[in-house]
Amino acid sequence: MAGLTMSCHSPLCESIHSPLISSFTRATVVEVSFNEAFMSAVSLQKSHASGASASGSPWFPGSIVLSWSGGVLWSIDVQTSNKNADKSRVNMQKNITSLSGLNWDDLKFFLEVARTRKVSSAARRLAVDYTTVSRRINSLETSLGTLLFEKSRNNGFIMTAEGQRLLGYAESIESTLHMACEQVSGSSVALSGHIRMGCTEGFGSFFITPQLSHFLDNYPSISVDILPLPHFISLSKREADIVIALERPEHGPYVCCKLCDYSLRLYATQEYLDNHAPIQRKADLSEHVFISYVDDLAFSSELLYLSNLLPNAQAQLRSTSVIAQYTAALQGRALAILPCFLAAQDPRLLPVLTEEVNITRQFWMYCREDLRKLKRITLLWDYIREVTELNKGFLLGENRAIRFV
């Protein structure tokens, strides 16, 4: 049976003593909140020891170390009859207090496996082979004395609870290193590097891509990936550094701003208008067919404008891709509601019922707080805001010509 004693140098001790002890469980991490300004965390090393005492008290196979906060030191001593306790205590103290055995470069491999969930994918992103990534992960797990990933046949490498806790710290280290390099290496490094931008398909292809071509002329040492993917892009997994989306993030450590409004209108080819019933008012649309999104696969409710405009509209062709809808509309077989920044540039498409069908949506731009401080991110962020403001009329369908800085 394990005995537990606590010593502290604070009048808060009695108020947290009982709940702290009762919250201990084997192989967990316990966080104890004293008040808004004071927190102490207990880290328990995983152990192969099993079972509990007859009275139901938890079994503590090793020593426990508390961090100190607010100038107050907390310490817990564990006394146990387990014959392996001394060995567990020594191993845990070694893992927690010694950094000499930790290869910091291993964290880079940990981050890529955490983000891709596949050793093979991490290897490609790091330009190394599978064996190297696997060896580095094993090295990190050995240094920390804990398992960071569990392998799943269907889902790849899944982080354990310990891996999830390490992820936040590893990302902070990564961001700090990026900022440190910018600060100490001068402007040549600050104005170079790689940026990955996630964006909705149509806006990314027809507005962002042309604008970034001009941006890169001014900053040839910066490279940019554009991910015009019609689904949610995860910043937490570093799938992108900056995201432009239809909706603002509900929560998270993000810097977010409303980028712009944009308009959508009903479009058709001249061929379609010549060969089908006249469209003079909204009620006439009931006799026509449409091209639209696949409702149950739309990645945002903001895309369901056809069903909101005409609940009984007939959509003969549906696609999750707005570019596919645009291409289909050019064939002159149906009507389509399209963004003005996409359709207004094409003289083959004519707006229909411009006064009655004029839909407005917004784009939001956001990135992680830590990345926002990087100079190359700031450069691109400010540039995107500048060119969208410059093209306000174009995005709202008031003119057909895109403008560049």
ABEGO torsion letter per residue (X at the ends): XBBBBBBBBBAAAAAAAAAAAAABBBGBBBBBBABAABBBBBBBBBBABBEBBAAGBBBBABBBBBBBBGGBBBBBBBBBABAAAAAAAAAAAAAAABAAABBAAAAAAAAAAAAAGBAAAAAAAAGBBAAAAAAAAAAAAAAAGBBABBBBAAAEBBBBAAAAAAAAAAAAAAAAAAAAAAAAAEAAAAABEBBBBBBBAAAAAAAAAAAAAAAAAABAABBBBBBBBBBBBBAAAGABABBBBABBBABEBBBBBBABBBBBBBBBBAAAAAABBBBABAAAAAABBBBBBBAAABABAAAAAAAAABAABBBABBBABAAAAAAAAAAGABBBBBBAAAAAABAABBBBGAAABBBBBBBBBBBBAAAAABAAAAAAAAAAAAAAAAAAAAAAGABABBBBX
